[in-house]
Amino acid sequence: MLINNATRGPDFGTRSALDVDLDWARSAFAVDVFGCWGFVQALLPLLRRAPAARIVNVSSAAARQIGPKLTADLRAPAYALAKYTLNVLTTALAAALADTPILVNAVDPGSFTSHPERGDDGGDPSAAEAAKGVIWAATLEAGGPTGGFFRDGEPVSEGALGRS
């Protein structure tokens, strides 16, 4: 299994796409999108040889800010766009691997107690608890879902989590 859990982290101080530091945004895309994409390409020969390979891209509910109900006020816009693009990449990889047993999904682990940059995680679950959704996606049975975006083993749909 390949679990892509790298991230540049949220640009919480930015509330508009007009105010994004483009160097920061390039860095976010380099890590969140191109880093994950590169690991898939590099490890694909090993994944193809595995009897039940899984690719799990760790995403975020922040990605859900981008879509048909987009507003000018975005929380961490570069991060949200990078995670949205990661979700699109997940779908593209799943389609490209549709004729293989490899399943590819994105997972939002939710907020958990390892966000020192925010300082508001006192009531959040532990990282081990948040990892359960990632473990679920990494251990899916053959024929399981692929190309989806999940939280706690359930598909994330419009309106399911609210804005992050």
MODELLER restraints for C-alpha pairs under 7 A, 6 or more apart:
rsr = mdl.restraints
at = mdl.atoms
rsr.add(forms.Gaussian(group=physical.xy_distance, feature=features.Distance(at['CA:1:A'], at['CA:53:A']), mean=5.25, stdev=0.5))
rsr.add(forms.Gaussian(group=physical.xy_distance, feature=features.Distance(at['CA:1:A'], at['CA:54:A']), mean=4.67, stdev=0.5))
rsr.add(forms.Gaussian(group=physical.xy_distance, feature=features.Distance(at['CA:1:A'], at['CA:55:A']), mean=5.83, stdev=0.5))
rsr.add(forms.Gaussian(group=physical.xy_distance, feature=features.Distance(at['CA:1:A'], at['CA:138:A']), mean=6.42, stdev=0.5))
rsr.add(forms.Gaussian(group=physical.xy_distance, feature=features.Distance(at['CA:2:A'], at['CA:54:A']), mean=6.26, stdev=0.5))
rsr.add(forms.Gaussian(group=physical.xy_distance, feature=features.Distance(at['CA:2:A'], at['CA:55:A']), mean=4.78, stdev=0.5))
rsr.add(forms.Gaussian(group=physical.xy_distance, feature=features.Distance(at['CA:2:A'], at['CA:56:A']), mean=6.25, stdev=0.5))
rsr.add(forms.Gaussian(group=physical.xy_distance, feature=features.Distance(at['CA:3:A'], at['CA:55:A']), mean=5.91, stdev=0.5))
rsr.add(forms.Gaussian(group=physical.xy_distance, feature=features.Distance(at['CA:3:A'], at['CA:56:A']), mean=4.74, stdev=0.5))
rsr.add(forms.Gaussian(group=physical.xy_distance, feature=features.Distance(at['CA:3:A'], at['CA:57:A']), mean=6.01, stdev=0.5))
rsr.add(forms.Gaussian(group=physical.xy_distance, feature=features.Distance(at['CA:4:A'], at['CA:36:A']), mean=5.74, stdev=0.5))
rsr.add(forms.Gaussian(group=physical.xy_distance, feature=features.Distance(at['CA:4:A'], at['CA:56:A']), mean=6.13, stdev=0.5))
rsr.add(forms.Gaussian(group=physical.xy_distance, feature=features.Distance(at['CA:4:A'], at['CA:57:A']), mean=4.81, stdev=0.5))
rsr.add(forms.Gaussian(group=physical.xy_distance, feature=features.Distance(at['CA:4:A'], at['CA:58:A']), mean=5.98, stdev=0.5))
rsr.add(forms.Gaussian(group=physical.xy_distance, feature=features.Distance(at['CA:5:A'], at['CA:57:A']), mean=6.48, stdev=0.5))
rsr.add(forms.Gaussian(group=physical.xy_distance, feature=features.Distance(at['CA:5:A'], at['CA:58:A']), mean=5.10, stdev=0.5))
rsr.add(forms.Gaussian(group=physical.xy_distance, feature=features.Distance(at['CA:6:A'], at['CA:31:A']), mean=6.44, stdev=0.5))
rsr.add(forms.Gaussian(group=physical.xy_distance, feature=features.Distance(at['CA:6:A'], at['CA:32:A']), mean=6.24, stdev=0.5))
rsr.add(forms.Gaussian(group=physical.xy_distance, feature=features.Distance(at['CA:7:A'], at['CA:28:A']), mean=6.92, stdev=0.5))
rsr.add(forms.Gaussian(group=physical.xy_distance, feature=features.Distance(at['CA:7:A'], at['CA:31:A']), mean=5.72, stdev=0.5))
rsr.add(forms.Gaussian(group=physical.xy_distance, feature=features.Distance(at['CA:7:A'], at['CA:32:A']), mean=5.09, stdev=0.5))
rsr.add(forms.Gaussian(group=physical.xy_distance, feature=features.Distance(at['CA:8:A'], at['CA:27:A']), mean=6.81, stdev=0.5))
rsr.add(forms.Gaussian(group=physical.xy_distance, feature=features.Distance(at['CA:8:A'], at['CA:28:A']), mean=4.91, stdev=0.5))
rsr.add(forms.Gaussian(group=physical.xy_distance, feature=features.Distance(at['CA:8:A'], at['CA:31:A']), mean=6.04, stdev=0.5))
rsr.add(forms.Gaussian(group=physical.xy_distance, feature=features.Distance(at['CA:8:A'], at['CA:32:A']), mean=6.71, stdev=0.5))
rsr.add(forms.Gaussian(group=physical.xy_distance, feature=features.Distance(at['CA:9:A'], at['CA:79:A']), mean=6.71, stdev=0.5))
rsr.add(forms.Gaussian(group=physical.xy_distance, feature=features.Distance(at['CA:10:A'], at['CA:76:A']), mean=5.50, stdev=0.5))
rsr.add(forms.Gaussian(group=physical.xy_distance, feature=features.Distance(at['CA:10:A'], at['CA:79:A']), mean=5.05, stdev=0.5))
rsr.add(forms.Gaussian(group=physical.xy_distance, feature=features.Distance(at['CA:11:A'], at['CA:76:A']), mean=4.55, stdev=0.5))
rsr.add(forms.Gaussian(group=physical.xy_distance, feature=features.Distance(at['CA:11:A'], at['CA:78:A']), mean=6.66, stdev=0.5))
rsr.add(forms.Gaussian(group=physical.xy_distance, feature=features.Distance(at['CA:11:A'], at['CA:79:A']), mean=6.25, stdev=0.5))
rsr.add(forms.Gaussian(group=physical.xy_distance, feature=features.Distance(at['CA:12:A'], at['CA:75:A']), mean=6.30, stdev=0.5))
rsr.add(forms.Gaussian(group=physical.xy_distance, feature=features.Distance(at['CA:12:A'], at['CA:76:A']), mean=4.67, stdev=0.5))
rsr.add(forms.Gaussian(group=physical.xy_distance, feature=features.Distance(at['CA:13:A'], at['CA:76:A']), mean=6.95, stdev=0.5))
rsr.add(forms.Gaussian(group=physical.xy_distance, feature=features.Distance(at['CA:14:A'], at['CA:20:A']), mean=6.23, stdev=0.5))
rsr.add(forms.Gaussian(group=physical.xy_distance, feature=features.Distance(at['CA:14:A'], at['CA:75:A']), mean=6.77, stdev=0.5))
rsr.add(forms.Gaussian(group=physical.xy_distance, feature=features.Distance(at['CA:14:A'], at['CA:76:A']), mean=5.50, stdev=0.5))
rsr.add(forms.Gaussian(group=physical.xy_distance, feature=features.Distance(at['CA:14:A'], at['CA:77:A']), mean=6.81, stdev=0.5))
rsr.add(forms.Gaussian(group=physical.xy_distance, feature=features.Distance(at['CA:15:A'], at['CA:73:A']), mean=5.59, stdev=0.5))
rsr.add(forms.Gaussian(group=physical.xy_distance, feature=features.Distance(at['CA:15:A'], at['CA:74:A']), mean=4.93, stdev=0.5))
rsr.add(forms.Gaussian(group=physical.xy_distance, feature=features.Distance(at['CA:15:A'], at['CA:75:A']), mean=5.24, stdev=0.5))
rsr.add(forms.Gaussian(group=physical.xy_distance, feature=features.Distance(at['CA:15:A'], at['CA:76:A']), mean=6.17, stdev=0.5))
rsr.add(forms.Gaussian(group=physical.xy_distance, feature=features.Distance(at['CA:15:A'], at['CA:77:A']), mean=6.65, stdev=0.5))
rsr.add(forms.Gaussian(group=physical.xy_distance, feature=features.Distance(at['CA:16:A'], at['CA:72:A']), mean=6.18, stdev=0.5))
rsr.add(forms.Gaussian(group=physical.xy_distance, feature=features.Distance(at['CA:16:A'], at['CA:73:A']), mean=5.64, stdev=0.5))
rsr.add(forms.Gaussian(group=physical.xy_distance, feature=features.Distance(at['CA:16:A'], at['CA:74:A']), mean=5.56, stdev=0.5))
rsr.add(forms.Gaussian(group=physical.xy_distance, feature=features.Distance(at['CA:16:A'], at['CA:77:A']), mean=6.44, stdev=0.5))
rsr.add(forms.Gaussian(group=physical.xy_distance, feature=features.Distance(at['CA:17:A'], at['CA:77:A']), mean=5.84, stdev=0.5))
rsr.add(forms.Gaussian(group=physical.xy_distance, feature=features.Distance(at['CA:20:A'], at['CA:78:A']), mean=6.66, stdev=0.5))
rsr.add(forms.Gaussian(group=physical.xy_distance, feature=features.Distance(at['CA:25:A'], at['CA:78:A']), mean=5.21, stdev=0.5))
rsr.add(forms.Gaussian(group=physical.xy_distance, feature=features.Distance(at['CA:28:A'], at['CA:78:A']), mean=7.00, stdev=0.5))
rsr.add(forms.Gaussian(group=physical.xy_distance, feature=features.Distance(at['CA:28:A'], at['CA:79:A']), mean=6.46, stdev=0.5))
rsr.add(forms.Gaussian(group=physical.xy_distance, feature=features.Distance(at['CA:28:A'], at['CA:82:A']), mean=6.35, stdev=0.5))
rsr.add(forms.Gaussian(group=physical.xy_distance, feature=features.Distance(at['CA:29:A'], at['CA:82:A']), mean=5.36, stdev=0.5))
rsr.add(forms.Gaussian(group=physical.xy_distance, feature=features.Distance(at['CA:32:A'], at['CA:82:A']), mean=6.13, stdev=0.5))
rsr.add(forms.Gaussian(group=physical.xy_distance, feature=features.Distance(at['CA:32:A'], at['CA:83:A']), mean=6.73, stdev=0.5))
rsr.add(forms.Gaussian(group=physical.xy_distance, feature=features.Distance(at['CA:32:A'], at['CA:86:A']), mean=6.71, stdev=0.5))
rsr.add(forms.Gaussian(group=physical.xy_distance, feature=features.Distance(at['CA:33:A'], at['CA:82:A']), mean=6.49, stdev=0.5))
rsr.add(forms.Gaussian(group=physical.xy_distance, feature=features.Distance(at['CA:33:A'], at['CA:85:A']), mean=6.81, stdev=0.5))
rsr.add(forms.Gaussian(group=physical.xy_distance, feature=features.Distance(at['CA:33:A'], at['CA:86:A']), mean=5.31, stdev=0.5))
rsr.add(forms.Gaussian(group=physical.xy_distance, feature=features.Distance(at['CA:47:A'], at['CA:53:A']), mean=5.43, stdev=0.5))
rsr.add(forms.Gaussian(group=physical.xy_distance, feature=features.Distance(at['CA:52:A'], at['CA:101:A']), mean=6.30, stdev=0.5))
rsr.add(forms.Gaussian(group=physical.xy_distance, feature=features.Distance(at['CA:52:A'], at['CA:102:A']), mean=6.42, stdev=0.5))
rsr.add(forms.Gaussian(group=physical.xy_distance, feature=features.Distance(at['CA:52:A'], at['CA:142:A']), mean=7.00, stdev=0.5))
rsr.add(forms.Gaussian(group=physical.xy_distance, feature=features.Distance(at['CA:53:A'], at['CA:101:A']), mean=6.98, stdev=0.5))
rsr.add(forms.Gaussian(group=physical.xy_distance, feature=features.Distance(at['CA:53:A'], at['CA:102:A']), mean=4.92, stdev=0.5))
rsr.add(forms.Gaussian(group=physical.xy_distance, feature=features.Distance(at['CA:53:A'], at['CA:103:A']), mean=6.74, stdev=0.5))
rsr.add(forms.Gaussian(group=physical.xy_distance, feature=features.Distance(at['CA:54:A'], at['CA:102:A']), mean=5.52, stdev=0.5))
rsr.add(forms.Gaussian(group=physical.xy_distance, feature=features.Distance(at['CA:54:A'], at['CA:103:A']), mean=4.97, stdev=0.5))
rsr.add(forms.Gaussian(group=physical.xy_distance, feature=features.Distance(at['CA:54:A'], at['CA:104:A']), mean=5.98, stdev=0.5))
rsr.add(forms.Gaussian(group=physical.xy_distance, feature=features.Distance(at['CA:54:A'], at['CA:138:A']), mean=5.49, stdev=0.5))
rsr.add(forms.Gaussian(group=physical.xy_distance, feature=features.Distance(at['CA:55:A'], at['CA:103:A']), mean=6.23, stdev=0.5))
rsr.add(forms.Gaussian(group=physical.xy_distance, feature=features.Distance(at['CA:55:A'], at['CA:104:A']), mean=4.64, stdev=0.5))
rsr.add(forms.Gaussian(group=physical.xy_distance, feature=features.Distance(at['CA:55:A'], at['CA:105:A']), mean=6.42, stdev=0.5))
rsr.add(forms.Gaussian(group=physical.xy_distance, feature=features.Distance(at['CA:55:A'], at['CA:138:A']), mean=6.87, stdev=0.5))
rsr.add(forms.Gaussian(group=physical.xy_distance, feature=features.Distance(at['CA:56:A'], at['CA:104:A']), mean=5.94, stdev=0.5))
rsr.add(forms.Gaussian(group=physical.xy_distance, feature=features.Distance(at['CA:56:A'], at['CA:105:A']), mean=5.15, stdev=0.5))
rsr.add(forms.Gaussian(group=physical.xy_distance, feature=features.Distance(at['CA:56:A'], at['CA:106:A']), mean=5.57, stdev=0.5))
rsr.add(forms.Gaussian(group=physical.xy_distance, feature=features.Distance(at['CA:56:A'], at['CA:107:A']), mean=6.88, stdev=0.5))
rsr.add(forms.Gaussian(group=physical.xy_distance, feature=features.Distance(at['CA:56:A'], at['CA:134:A']), mean=6.93, stdev=0.5))
rsr.add(forms.Gaussian(group=physical.xy_distance, feature=features.Distance(at['CA:56:A'], at['CA:137:A']), mean=6.50, stdev=0.5))
rsr.add(forms.Gaussian(group=physical.xy_distance, feature=features.Distance(at['CA:56:A'], at['CA:138:A']), mean=6.25, stdev=0.5))
rsr.add(forms.Gaussian(group=physical.xy_distance, feature=features.Distance(at['CA:57:A'], at['CA:105:A']), mean=6.26, stdev=0.5))
rsr.add(forms.Gaussian(group=physical.xy_distance, feature=features.Distance(at['CA:57:A'], at['CA:106:A']), mean=4.50, stdev=0.5))
rsr.add(forms.Gaussian(group=physical.xy_distance, feature=features.Distance(at['CA:57:A'], at['CA:107:A']), mean=6.26, stdev=0.5))
rsr.add(forms.Gaussian(group=physical.xy_distance, feature=features.Distance(at['CA:58:A'], at['CA:106:A']), mean=5.66, stdev=0.5))
rsr.add(forms.Gaussian(group=physical.xy_distance, feature=features.Distance(at['CA:58:A'], at['CA:107:A']), mean=5.02, stdev=0.5))
rsr.add(forms.Gaussian(group=physical.xy_distance, feature=features.Distance(at['CA:58:A'], at['CA:108:A']), mean=6.06, stdev=0.5))
rsr.add(forms.Gaussian(group=physical.xy_distance, feature=features.Distance(at['CA:59:A'], at['CA:83:A']), mean=5.61, stdev=0.5))
rsr.add(forms.Gaussian(group=physical.xy_distance, feature=features.Distance(at['CA:59:A'], at['CA:106:A']), mean=5.89, stdev=0.5))
rsr.add(forms.Gaussian(group=physical.xy_distance, feature=features.Distance(at['CA:59:A'], at['CA:107:A']), mean=5.46, stdev=0.5))
rsr.add(forms.Gaussian(group=physical.xy_distance, feature=features.Distance(at['CA:59:A'], at['CA:108:A']), mean=4.94, stdev=0.5))
rsr.add(forms.Gaussian(group=physical.xy_distance, feature=features.Distance(at['CA:60:A'], at['CA:83:A']), mean=6.34, stdev=0.5))
rsr.add(forms.Gaussian(group=physical.xy_distance, feature=features.Distance(at['CA:60:A'], at['CA:108:A']), mean=4.62, stdev=0.5))
rsr.add(forms.Gaussian(group=physical.xy_distance, feature=features.Distance(at['CA:60:A'], at['CA:110:A']), mean=6.92, stdev=0.5))
rsr.add(forms.Gaussian(group=physical.xy_distance, feature=features.Distance(at['CA:61:A'], at['CA:108:A']), mean=6.11, stdev=0.5))
rsr.add(forms.Gaussian(group=physical.xy_distance, feature=features.Distance(at['CA:61:A'], at['CA:164:A']), mean=5.97, stdev=0.5))
rsr.add(forms.Gaussian(group=physical.xy_distance, feature=features.Distance(at['CA:62:A'], at['CA:80:A']), mean=4.91, stdev=0.5))
rsr.add(forms.Gaussian(group=physical.xy_distance, feature=features.Distance(at['CA:62:A'], at['CA:163:A']), mean=6.88, stdev=0.5))
rsr.add(forms.Gaussian(group=physical.xy_distance, feature=features.Distance(at['CA:62:A'], at['CA:164:A']), mean=5.04, stdev=0.5))
rsr.add(forms.Gaussian(group=physical.xy_distance, feature=features.Distance(at['CA:63:A'], at['CA:80:A']), mean=4.56, stdev=0.5))
rsr.add(forms.Gaussian(group=physical.xy_distance, feature=features.Distance(at['CA:63:A'], at['CA:81:A']), mean=6.33, stdev=0.5))
rsr.add(forms.Gaussian(group=physical.xy_distance, feature=features.Distance(at['CA:63:A'], at['CA:83:A']), mean=5.13, stdev=0.5))
rsr.add(forms.Gaussian(group=physical.xy_distance, feature=features.Distance(at['CA:63:A'], at['CA:84:A']), mean=4.33, stdev=0.5))
rsr.add(forms.Gaussian(group=physical.xy_distance, feature=features.Distance(at['CA:64:A'], at['CA:163:A']), mean=6.95, stdev=0.5))
rsr.add(forms.Gaussian(group=physical.xy_distance, feature=features.Distance(at['CA:65:A'], at['CA:80:A']), mean=6.76, stdev=0.5))
rsr.add(forms.Gaussian(group=physical.xy_distance, feature=features.Distance(at['CA:65:A'], at['CA:163:A']), mean=6.15, stdev=0.5))
rsr.add(forms.Gaussian(group=physical.xy_distance, feature=features.Distance(at['CA:66:A'], at['CA:81:A']), mean=6.80, stdev=0.5))
rsr.add(forms.Gaussian(group=physical.xy_distance, feature=features.Distance(at['CA:66:A'], at['CA:84:A']), mean=6.82, stdev=0.5))
rsr.add(forms.Gaussian(group=physical.xy_distance, feature=features.Distance(at['CA:87:A'], at['CA:106:A']), mean=6.17, stdev=0.5))
rsr.add(forms.Gaussian(group=physical.xy_distance, feature=features.Distance(at['CA:87:A'], at['CA:149:A']), mean=6.89, stdev=0.5))
rsr.add(forms.Gaussian(group=physical.xy_distance, feature=features.Distance(at['CA:90:A'], at['CA:104:A']), mean=6.29, stdev=0.5))
rsr.add(forms.Gaussian(group=physical.xy_distance, feature=features.Distance(at['CA:90:A'], at['CA:105:A']), mean=6.01, stdev=0.5))
rsr.add(forms.Gaussian(group=physical.xy_distance, feature=features.Distance(at['CA:90:A'], at['CA:106:A']), mean=6.33, stdev=0.5))
rsr.add(forms.Gaussian(group=physical.xy_distance, feature=features.Distance(at['CA:90:A'], at['CA:147:A']), mean=5.72, stdev=0.5))
rsr.add(forms.Gaussian(group=physical.xy_distance, feature=features.Distance(at['CA:91:A'], at['CA:147:A']), mean=4.25, stdev=0.5))
rsr.add(forms.Gaussian(group=physical.xy_distance, feature=features.Distance(at['CA:91:A'], at['CA:148:A']), mean=6.70, stdev=0.5))
rsr.add(forms.Gaussian(group=physical.xy_distance, feature=features.Distance(at['CA:93:A'], at['CA:104:A']), mean=6.84, stdev=0.5))
rsr.add(forms.Gaussian(group=physical.xy_distance, feature=features.Distance(at['CA:94:A'], at['CA:103:A']), mean=6.56, stdev=0.5))
rsr.add(forms.Gaussian(group=physical.xy_distance, feature=features.Distance(at['CA:94:A'], at['CA:104:A']), mean=5.20, stdev=0.5))
rsr.add(forms.Gaussian(group=physical.xy_distance, feature=features.Distance(at['CA:94:A'], at['CA:146:A']), mean=5.96, stdev=0.5))
rsr.add(forms.Gaussian(group=physical.xy_distance, feature=features.Distance(at['CA:94:A'], at['CA:147:A']), mean=4.90, stdev=0.5))
rsr.add(forms.Gaussian(group=physical.xy_distance, feature=features.Distance(at['CA:101:A'], at['CA:142:A']), mean=6.88, stdev=0.5))
rsr.add(forms.Gaussian(group=physical.xy_distance, feature=features.Distance(at['CA:103:A'], at['CA:146:A']), mean=5.02, stdev=0.5))
rsr.add(forms.Gaussian(group=physical.xy_distance, feature=features.Distance(at['CA:104:A'], at['CA:146:A']), mean=5.09, stdev=0.5))
rsr.add(forms.Gaussian(group=physical.xy_distance, feature=features.Distance(at['CA:104:A'], at['CA:147:A']), mean=5.54, stdev=0.5))
rsr.add(forms.Gaussian(group=physical.xy_distance, feature=features.Distance(at['CA:105:A'], at['CA:137:A']), mean=6.87, stdev=0.5))
rsr.add(forms.Gaussian(group=physical.xy_distance, feature=features.Distance(at['CA:105:A'], at['CA:146:A']), mean=5.51, stdev=0.5))
rsr.add(forms.Gaussian(group=physical.xy_distance, feature=features.Distance(at['CA:105:A'], at['CA:147:A']), mean=5.06, stdev=0.5))
rsr.add(forms.Gaussian(group=physical.xy_distance, feature=features.Distance(at['CA:105:A'], at['CA:148:A']), mean=5.12, stdev=0.5))
rsr.add(forms.Gaussian(group=physical.xy_distance, feature=features.Distance(at['CA:105:A'], at['CA:149:A']), mean=6.10, stdev=0.5))
rsr.add(forms.Gaussian(group=physical.xy_distance, feature=features.Distance(at['CA:106:A'], at['CA:148:A']), mean=6.15, stdev=0.5))
rsr.add(forms.Gaussian(group=physical.xy_distance, feature=features.Distance(at['CA:106:A'], at['CA:149:A']), mean=4.66, stdev=0.5))
rsr.add(forms.Gaussian(group=physical.xy_distance, feature=features.Distance(at['CA:106:A'], at['CA:150:A']), mean=6.27, stdev=0.5))
rsr.add(forms.Gaussian(group=physical.xy_distance, feature=features.Distance(at['CA:107:A'], at['CA:133:A']), mean=6.73, stdev=0.5))
rsr.add(forms.Gaussian(group=physical.xy_distance, feature=features.Distance(at['CA:107:A'], at['CA:134:A']), mean=6.13, stdev=0.5))
rsr.add(forms.Gaussian(group=physical.xy_distance, feature=features.Distance(at['CA:107:A'], at['CA:149:A']), mean=5.60, stdev=0.5))
rsr.add(forms.Gaussian(group=physical.xy_distance, feature=features.Distance(at['CA:107:A'], at['CA:150:A']), mean=4.76, stdev=0.5))
rsr.add(forms.Gaussian(group=physical.xy_distance, feature=features.Distance(at['CA:107:A'], at['CA:151:A']), mean=5.67, stdev=0.5))
rsr.add(forms.Gaussian(group=physical.xy_distance, feature=features.Distance(at['CA:108:A'], at['CA:150:A']), mean=6.15, stdev=0.5))
rsr.add(forms.Gaussian(group=physical.xy_distance, feature=features.Distance(at['CA:108:A'], at['CA:151:A']), mean=5.04, stdev=0.5))
rsr.add(forms.Gaussian(group=physical.xy_distance, feature=features.Distance(at['CA:109:A'], at['CA:130:A']), mean=5.11, stdev=0.5))
rsr.add(forms.Gaussian(group=physical.xy_distance, feature=features.Distance(at['CA:109:A'], at['CA:131:A']), mean=6.23, stdev=0.5))
rsr.add(forms.Gaussian(group=physical.xy_distance, feature=features.Distance(at['CA:109:A'], at['CA:133:A']), mean=6.21, stdev=0.5))
rsr.add(forms.Gaussian(group=physical.xy_distance, feature=features.Distance(at['CA:109:A'], at['CA:134:A']), mean=6.93, stdev=0.5))
rsr.add(forms.Gaussian(group=physical.xy_distance, feature=features.Distance(at['CA:109:A'], at['CA:151:A']), mean=6.14, stdev=0.5))
rsr.add(forms.Gaussian(group=physical.xy_distance, feature=features.Distance(at['CA:110:A'], at['CA:130:A']), mean=6.56, stdev=0.5))
rsr.add(forms.Gaussian(group=physical.xy_distance, feature=features.Distance(at['CA:111:A'], at['CA:124:A']), mean=6.31, stdev=0.5))
rsr.add(forms.Gaussian(group=physical.xy_distance, feature=features.Distance(at['CA:112:A'], at['CA:121:A']), mean=6.48, stdev=0.5))
rsr.add(forms.Gaussian(group=physical.xy_distance, feature=features.Distance(at['CA:112:A'], at['CA:124:A']), mean=4.79, stdev=0.5))
rsr.add(forms.Gaussian(group=physical.xy_distance, feature=features.Distance(at['CA:112:A'], at['CA:125:A']), mean=5.04, stdev=0.5))
rsr.add(forms.Gaussian(group=physical.xy_distance, feature=features.Distance(at['CA:112:A'], at['CA:126:A']), mean=5.61, stdev=0.5))
rsr.add(forms.Gaussian(group=physical.xy_distance, feature=features.Distance(at['CA:112:A'], at['CA:127:A']), mean=5.68, stdev=0.5))
rsr.add(forms.Gaussian(group=physical.xy_distance, feature=features.Distance(at['CA:112:A'], at['CA:130:A']), mean=6.35, stdev=0.5))
rsr.add(forms.Gaussian(group=physical.xy_distance, feature=features.Distance(at['CA:113:A'], at['CA:121:A']), mean=5.28, stdev=0.5))
rsr.add(forms.Gaussian(group=physical.xy_distance, feature=features.Distance(at['CA:113:A'], at['CA:122:A']), mean=6.81, stdev=0.5))
rsr.add(forms.Gaussian(group=physical.xy_distance, feature=features.Distance(at['CA:113:A'], at['CA:124:A']), mean=5.49, stdev=0.5))
rsr.add(forms.Gaussian(group=physical.xy_distance, feature=features.Distance(at['CA:113:A'], at['CA:125:A']), mean=6.11, stdev=0.5))
rsr.add(forms.Gaussian(group=physical.xy_distance, feature=features.Distance(at['CA:113:A'], at['CA:126:A']), mean=5.34, stdev=0.5))
rsr.add(forms.Gaussian(group=physical.xy_distance, feature=features.Distance(at['CA:113:A'], at['CA:127:A']), mean=6.22, stdev=0.5))
rsr.add(forms.Gaussian(group=physical.xy_distance, feature=features.Distance(at['CA:114:A'], at['CA:127:A']), mean=6.66, stdev=0.5))
rsr.add(forms.Gaussian(group=physical.xy_distance, feature=features.Distance(at['CA:115:A'], at['CA:121:A']), mean=6.66, stdev=0.5))
rsr.add(forms.Gaussian(group=physical.xy_distance, feature=features.Distance(at['CA:132:A'], at['CA:152:A']), mean=6.97, stdev=0.5))
rsr.add(forms.Gaussian(group=physical.xy_distance, feature=features.Distance(at['CA:133:A'], at['CA:151:A']), mean=6.11, stdev=0.5))
rsr.add(forms.Gaussian(group=physical.xy_distance, feature=features.Distance(at['CA:133:A'], at['CA:152:A']), mean=4.55, stdev=0.5))
rsr.add(forms.Gaussian(group=physical.xy_distance, feature=features.Distance(at['CA:133:A'], at['CA:153:A']), mean=5.56, stdev=0.5))
rsr.add(forms.Gaussian(group=physical.xy_distance, feature=features.Distance(at['CA:136:A'], at['CA:153:A']), mean=6.41, stdev=0.5))
rsr.add(forms.Gaussian(group=physical.xy_distance, feature=features.Distance(at['CA:148:A'], at['CA:155:A']), mean=6.90, stdev=0.5))
rsr.add(forms.Gaussian(group=physical.xy_distance, feature=features.Distance(at['CA:149:A'], at['CA:155:A']), mean=5.84, stdev=0.5))
rsr.add(forms.Gaussian(group=physical.xy_distance, feature=features.Distance(at['CA:149:A'], at['CA:156:A']), mean=5.68, stdev=0.5))
rsr.add(forms.Gaussian(group=physical.xy_distance, feature=features.Distance(at['CA:150:A'], at['CA:156:A']), mean=5.10, stdev=0.5))
